[in-house]
Amino acid sequence: MVISWSFLRAFEKCPLQQKLIRIDKVVPEKVDERRFIAGAVGHRFFEIWASRGFDDQITPKTVERILYIISKRKYIVWRDKSDYEKVKEKVIKEASMIVETVHQHGIDKINNIQVEKLFFKSLPGNEHSVAGKLDMVVDSGAWLLEMKMSADPQWQNPDQLIFYGLLLGAILRRYPERLTFFLPVMPNVEDRLIDIEFSKNDFLAMYDRIKNLIETWNKRDFPPASDPEACHFCGVKEYCIFI
């Protein structure tokens, strides 16, 4: 079993949901990809720009091309031309905010930076593993940044950075020294890098959460969500006998 941050978070909210998806192979309802297209474009734009050394050749046409490719890949059907134009305007604006943030905070001056890199670590016994795609890894793991294309605080969960820091620490045999949210769409450019406070105990607590997931999974103990709000956006709720 591969344990990602999204899997851990989803399992802790509702073990039954993950049992239906991963064991019973229930296919969740398809989400409206238009809700997430801007974030996908922003991440891809940054990845491409970083791979080119943060050059000055990026244009709105580059962003529009990324939007077009991702839309085709995700089979997005736009309601009408204005629907597409509205999203195009949004992603071009947000790409310019990424550029502003990178220059303002000196990210373009960093030499040792890895972007959108997948990390994988087997757990003792090799039956389970922990994996995650990290947005930015700087100075060989000393600094870890997670990019969020939203100003909504609900997406800034420090535990996500702790999870990735634990994963990176297990691979490199040392924990990161700095964990940061990279928030290029925040209104004020000064607020677009937010460091979180953490200690070694936070990584140990995260490891305990992963162990608890494995123990619960192995016992085949799959209770439903304790919070009814977790059911609101559940993609398999029609198969749940508790609703």
Beta strands, then each sheet from edge to edge (+ up, - down):
strand 1: 2-3
strand 2: 113-122
strand 3: 129-138
strand 4: 143-147
strand 5: 178-182
strand 6: 193-195
sheet 1: 1+ 3+ 2-
sheet 2: 1+ 3+ 4- 5- 6+
end
